[in-house]
Amino acid sequence: MFNTVHRAQGWADTPLTASGAAVAEQLGRGLQPLPFVAAWSSDSGRARETAQLVMKNWKHPPVLKELKGLREVGFGLYEGDLNKNLINAAAHQAGYASDTALLEAFSAGKIRMDGMIDAIHEAEAAGTPSLAGIKSSGQAETYQQVAKRMMKSITTIAKQAQQQGGGNVLVVSHGMAITTLLQALGDTSLREQLKNASVTLLRYTDNGQFKIESINDMRYVERGL
């Protein structure tokens, strides 16, 4: 819902729109032929709702479990504020003239997700123009905080599946958080926002390493049309 009105939602939460629900069900139909041994989502309502809709028509859906560590990046005082205000503040903090200049720099690979998140964190620490006189609560996250909790969460999920004999695991998280995880795993190729309901495929090897198999893959959504 917040996406449609261009407002920031990290830890803040809004329900899926009708089109958001439809694409989640589409993804579920595309994934249906694959067997899944487990399913996880962040504790945000929109992630939980997405996971439930993905599995809605599966014959044998696994029980959905939640992990707080899979949440989107926390934006502190910028939660619910206009995206433009958030990105403009981050742009100025990072030395760019505007939100457009910052996003262009990201597309060109001149700034990565770590730089984006840390710029938001530093800008939020000074308070926001929208909330004059209200000081930061310190809840806007740094890149390292997000990377640490995402790595911990995905490792916990992978080890649990491995102990149960392995298999496919559905994990529903959020765009910036997933991009942070990919950078923490050594991949900095992503220069665009992840598409809603896209699939990023990680393989957990017997020696405890993650291998990135695909990023931002919309084939499963297309198969569910």
N, C-alpha and C positions, 0 to 999 in steps of 0.2 A: 504493500500500500504506500509506504513512504517513498519507494522508488518512483512511483507515478507522479508524485508531487515534488520530486527532486530534493528530498530531505535525507539527512544522514542517519543511518541506523546501523550501529555497531552492536552494542549491548541493548540499546533500545529495540523494541520489537513491534511489528505490525503484522496483521494477517496477510495471507496470500490473496491476490486479486483473482478474479475468475480466470483470466488468461494465465496467471501464474499456476493456478491449480491444474489447468488443462495441460500445460507443458510438463508438469510433474507426472501426471497420469500417462502422458505420451512416453516419457522416459521409462516409466514402469512397464509399458507394453513392449518397448524396445529391449528391455533387460529380461523380460519374462522367460525366454528360453534358457537363461543361465541359472544354474543352481547356486543359491547363496546360503552360507553356513551361519552368518551373523549380520546384524544391521545396527548401525550406530548413527546418532545425530548429536548436534550440539543441543544445549538445553534451551535454546531460543525457540519460541513457538513456531516461527516460520520454517525453521529447519525440521522440527518435529512433524509439522503438518506436511511438509514436502516428502519426508521419508514415508509417512503413512499413506500418502497418495500414490507414491511410487509402488508400494507393495500392495495396494488396494485390491488388485485382481489376481495376485499370485496365488497359486494353489496351496503352497506350503511356505508362507512368509515366516522368516525368523522373528523372534521377539525383539522389539526395538528397545535398545538401551541408549542412555544419554551420557554425554561427558561435557562438563562445563568447559574443559580445555579446548573444545572444538568451536567455541564461539568466534564470532567476527571480532575484528579489532575494536577495542574500546576507545571511543572518541571523547570521553569526559563531557565537558560543558558543551561540546558541539553536537551531542546527541539530539536529534530532532531539529537541529538548525538546518538552514538551506545548504545543500551541497556546495553551492557557489561560495558561500561565506567560509566554509571549512577549507575548501581547496585554495581559495584566495589567500587565506591566512597562512596555509602551509607553503604556498608559492613564495610569499614575501619572506617567510622564515628561511626558505632554501635559496633565496637570491634570485627569484624569477619575478617578472613584472605583473603577472596575472595568473588566474586559474588556467586559462587557455595555454599560456606559455609553459606552465608546469606539465600539463597533460601532453603537450607536444614534445617536451623533453623526455617524458616517460616513453612515448611512442618511438622516439629516436634512440632510446637506450642510454640517454645522457644522465638519467637518474633512475635508480631501481626502487623496488618496494621498500627496502630498508630506509632509504633516504626520504621517501614519501611519509612513512609512518613516523619516523623520528622528527620530521618537520612539523607534523600535526601535533605530536606530543609537546614539542618545544613551544609552538604557537599557543596551544591550549593552556600551558602553564602560566601565561600572562593574563588569562581571562579572555573573554570574547566581547566584541562590540555589541552583540545582541543582548548580553547580560551585564550591562555596565555596573561596576561596583561589586560584582560577585566573583569571588576568587576561585581558582581551580581547586577541585577536590582531590587532585592527584590521580584520577582514574583513567586519564588518557594513557594508553599503553605505549611502550617503546617497541621497536622492532625485536629486540632481544627477548622481551617478555612474551611476545606473541610466538616467536620462533620456538622458544623453550617449551611453552605449553602445548603447541601443536605437535612438536616432535615427541614429547612425552606421551601425548594422547594416541598418536598413530602407532607408536611403538607398543604401547599397552594393548591396543586393539590387535596388532599383528601377532604379538607373542601369544595372546589368548587363542587366536585362530590356529596358530601353529601347534599349540599344545593339544588342540582338539582334532588334529590331523590335517589342517589346512583347508583351503577352499576360498571361494569368492566372498568378500565382505563388502556390504554397502555402507558407505560413510557419507553422511550429508553434513557439509560444513558451509563455509561462506567464501565469497570471492577473494577478498584481500587476505584472509587467513590462509586459504589454500595457496595463494601466490607466495605468501611468506614461507610456507612449508616448502614449496618448490625451491625457493632461493636458499633456504637452510640446507636443502639436499644437494645444492650445487648448481641448480639450473636457473639461469637468468635470461632465458630466451623469450619469456612472455612479455610482450610490450603492448598488450591491450587488456581490457577488462574481461574476465572470464564470463562466458555467456551463461545465462540461467539454464540450469539442468544439464550443463555440459559435463562430460565425464573426464576426469583425470585419473589415469590408471597407474597404480604403484604395485610393484611386485616385491614381496619380502622374501629374501633368499634364505637358504638353510644356514648360511654363516652370519645372519643377522644384519644384512645390508638391504637398503631400499633401492630399487631400480625403477626409474621413471619410464613407463611404457608409452604413454600418450598424455597429451595435455589439451584441454578445451575441446574435446571430441564431441561433436553433435550427431554422430552417426546413429546412436541409440535412440535419440529423440526422433530422428528422421525415420527410423525403422518402425516407430510407434504411431506414425501418422495413420 
